[in-house]
Amino acid sequence: MIGFSLSDEQKQLQADAHAFAVEVMRPVSRHYDLTGEWAVPVYQKAWEAGYLQSLVPKAYGGPGKSQLDEAIVCEELAWGCAGLYTSIMANGLAITPILIAGSDQQKKTWLSKLVEAPLFAAFSLSEPNAGSDAGGMTCRAEKKGDVYVINGTKCYCTNGGYADFYTLFCSTDPSRGARGSSALIVPRSTPGLTVGKALDKMGQRASNQIELHFENAEVPVANLLGKEGMGFIIAMKTLDQTRAAVAAGGVGVARAAYEIALDYAKTRIQFGSPIIMNQGVSFMLADMAVKIEASRLLTYQAAWMTDHQIKNSKQSAISKTFATDTAMEVATDAVQILGGNGYSREFLVEKFMRDAKLLQIYEGTNQIQRLVIAKEIQQGN
């Protein structure tokens, strides 16, 4: 039987996350957008609320939330501030390779860290010359005795400047291309690891993205996730699972922009009537409402499939594409409805427009998502 109602527990989770967004995130969102500072007070409270460690299973001391739970929370947090949401959500991205391929001991060692203190982890896949083409990575990990020696550069590493450890994807056998990649857990304290400067971005300025430089950095062989050559598979499984949280972020940003545009359209008087009475404006708002509702349903479906161990490569790509394209469209139209006010920093819709753009880019650009979708439908999935 298909149902569309959240459980009482999920409704409470949603209400708590929205209260957090209203009380903790929205009041400071403009400040962190302008300064790009690392929002320690926000993240301390996020950890206390269980959001930084939400996907850590109960067996390892965490809340053990499902991907659907995570999507419900992420929509509300992105409504509060997309940049702050990204920092929080990225912890789930970083630990998912450990959840997928980690041994029991690895899970105990690394996941428990996030439960014990408000720490961050960072997912490290992209390189300066290997973004969408993850199989073209050149960062190399060479096995020597009981250690891997790592050399190379990674980029766009979210939370990287403040992470306690990294889930790193690198080549252990360059001759095999993508099939020669592996996943390693790399502590921040590893000698030979240098954290580069933060990227100065157009939007989501509260989130932190940096380069990582490895020069003969050594990590124990025990830090290998799964087996050598499994890196690409682990990365793709990770993204299938976590893209629903990105889609949820798109829903949250779109909803935030829509709400401001709707309120403005009801109160802005032109030619003696609220501008919402003009068909051109009311139809824009109607389209916003349609696409936000559709985006949420697609997001919930992709997350639900992960929770039920159903292959969701196509559905996660569809949800991420549709919801984040919707966020960009809705935010842009919200700016249009507010006119000159929308383009000024007096209202938040210009920030939502800048923030939405990154949602279409990270965790696989929406062009790559369309390639995934096309491949899946060609295969009859």
C-alpha positions, 0 to 999 in steps of 0.5 A: 500500500502506498502512503503519503503521510509522515509518521508522528515521529517524522512530523516531530523531526520536521517541526524540530528541524524547522524550529532550528532553521527559524531560530538558529540559522535564518537570523545569521544566514546573511552574516555568514553569507557576507563574511564566509566565516565558519559558523561554530555556534551554529554547528555546535547547536547542530551537533547537540540536535543530532544533525551532524551525526544523524546517519551514524547508526545506533550501534555506534552511538548515533541517532541512526536516522534513515535517508528519508529522515535525513531528507526531511531534516535537510529540506528544513535546514536548507530553508534556513540557509543553504550554505550552513545546510551544506556543511551539515549535510556534507558530514553524511556524505563523508561518512556514507563510504564508511557505512557502505564499505567499512569494517565494524572496527572502522565504523567504531573508530571513525563514526564514534568521533562524530558522536563524541564531539561536534567534528566534521568529516569531508568527502574527497573525490574531485580533482582539478582535472577530474571532476565529472570524470571521476575515473580520470583521477591522478591522485595516487596511493601506492602500497608500501608494506603496511602503509599507503603513500599518497601523492596528488591534489584534490579540490572542492572538498566540502568541510575540508578546512575543518575536517577531522578526517577525510574519505579519500578516493585515489588511484591504487592501480592507474593502469586500470582506470576507474577500476583501479581506484580505492577509498581510504580514510585519511586523518587530518593530522597525517604528515604530508597532508596540506590543506589549501585556502578556502574557495571564494564562491558566488553563493553558499558562502557559509560552506567551506570548500578547499584543496587538499595537497598530498606529498608522500602522506602515509596512512595505514593499510588498515584505513582502506575501505573494502578492497583495492579497486572498489573505490569507484563502486563505493563512490557511486553507491555513496552518491546514489544514497546521498543525492536525495539529501541534495534534492531535499536542499533544492526543495528547501531553497525553492520553498524559501524563495517561493514563500517570500515571493508569495508574501510580497505578491500579496502585499505589493500594490500596483495599479490599485491591486496586489500584483498577485491579481495579475495573471502573469505573476499568479501563474509564476507562483502556481508553477513554483508550487507545482514544481516544489510539490513534485520535487518533494515527492521525487526526493522522498521516493529516492530516499525511501528506496535507499532505506529499503535497499532498492537500487535507485540510481535513476531515481536519485539522479531524477530527484537531484536534477528536478529539485535543484533545477526547480530551486534555481528556477523558483529563486530566479522567478522570485527575484523577478517578482520582487523586481528591484527589491529582489535584486537588492540585499534587502531581501533574501531572494538574491541569496537564494538565487546564488545559493541554488546554483551550486545545488545544480553543480555539486555531487554530480552536475545536472548534466551528469545526472542526465547521463545517468538517467539516460544510461539507466533508461537505455538499460530498461531500468 
